Amino acid sequence: MRKLKLIWDFHGSDASKIAQHHEKHIKEYIIIEKLDITITGTETLSDMHTIAFLVVNEDRMKPIRDALKPHRGQVFSE
């Protein structure tokens, strides 16, 4: 099963802090919806760009994408 990484981009001097806060909301959503998602996180791409993300199986992606409205997605490779 292919896994997809749903990504939210944050830019600016507070990008890292905002991405970490957004990840908390992602984790809350996972708990509320009782989803079997274990991979979430943040990744700093530069001083002014940090992402928050979750990884989901492709067949479960659409309702999560529609509910959480990520900025973009990509195929996840470990």
C-alpha positions as CSV (number, residue, x, y, z in Angstrom):
1,M,0.0,0.0,0.0
2,R,1.4,3.4,-1.0
3,K,1.7,6.0,1.7
4,L,1.2,9.7,1.2
5,K,2.6,12.6,3.1
6,L,0.1,15.4,3.6
7,I,2.0,18.7,4.1
8,W,1.2,22.1,5.6
9,D,3.8,24.8,4.8
10,F,4.6,27.6,7.2
11,H,6.7,30.6,6.3
12,G,8.3,33.4,8.3
13,S,10.4,33.9,11.4
14,D,7.7,32.0,13.5
15,A,7.3,29.1,11.0
16,S,8.8,26.5,13.3
17,K,6.7,27.5,16.2
18,I,3.5,27.6,14.2
19,A,4.3,24.2,12.5
20,Q,4.8,22.6,15.9
21,H,1.5,24.0,17.1
22,H,-0.3,22.8,14.0
23,E,1.1,19.3,14.6
24,K,-0.7,19.3,17.9
25,H,-4.0,19.9,16.1
26,I,-3.2,17.1,13.6
27,K,-2.7,14.7,16.5
28,E,-5.9,15.9,18.2
29,Y,-7.8,15.2,14.9
30,I,-6.3,11.7,14.8
31,I,-7.5,10.9,18.3
32,I,-11.0,12.4,17.8
33,E,-11.5,10.5,14.6
34,K,-9.9,7.3,16.0
35,L,-7.5,7.0,13.0
36,D,-4.7,4.5,12.8
37,I,-2.0,7.1,11.9
38,T,1.3,7.0,13.7
39,I,3.5,9.2,11.6
40,T,3.3,12.9,12.1
41,G,5.9,15.6,12.6
42,T,7.5,18.8,11.6
43,E,10.5,19.5,9.4
44,T,12.5,22.7,9.1
45,L,13.5,23.3,5.5
46,S,15.1,26.7,6.1
47,D,15.1,29.5,8.7
48,M,11.9,30.8,7.2
49,H,10.1,27.6,6.1
50,T,8.9,24.7,8.2
51,I,6.4,22.0,7.4
52,A,3.9,20.0,9.5
53,F,2.9,16.7,8.1
54,L,1.1,13.4,8.6
55,V,1.5,10.1,6.7
56,V,-1.6,8.2,5.6
57,N,-2.3,5.2,3.4
58,E,-3.4,6.3,0.0
59,D,-6.8,4.6,0.2
60,R,-7.6,6.6,3.4
61,M,-6.3,10.0,2.1
62,K,-9.4,11.7,0.5
63,P,-11.6,12.2,3.6
64,I,-8.5,13.3,5.7
65,R,-7.4,15.7,2.9
66,D,-10.9,17.1,2.6
67,A,-11.2,17.6,6.4
68,L,-7.8,19.0,7.1
69,K,-7.0,20.8,3.8
70,P,-3.2,20.3,3.5
71,H,-1.3,22.7,1.2
72,R,0.2,19.8,-0.7
73,G,1.1,16.1,-0.7
74,Q,3.7,13.7,-1.9
75,V,4.5,10.0,-1.9
76,F,6.1,9.0,1.4
77,S,9.3,7.0,1.4
78,E,10.9,6.0,4.6
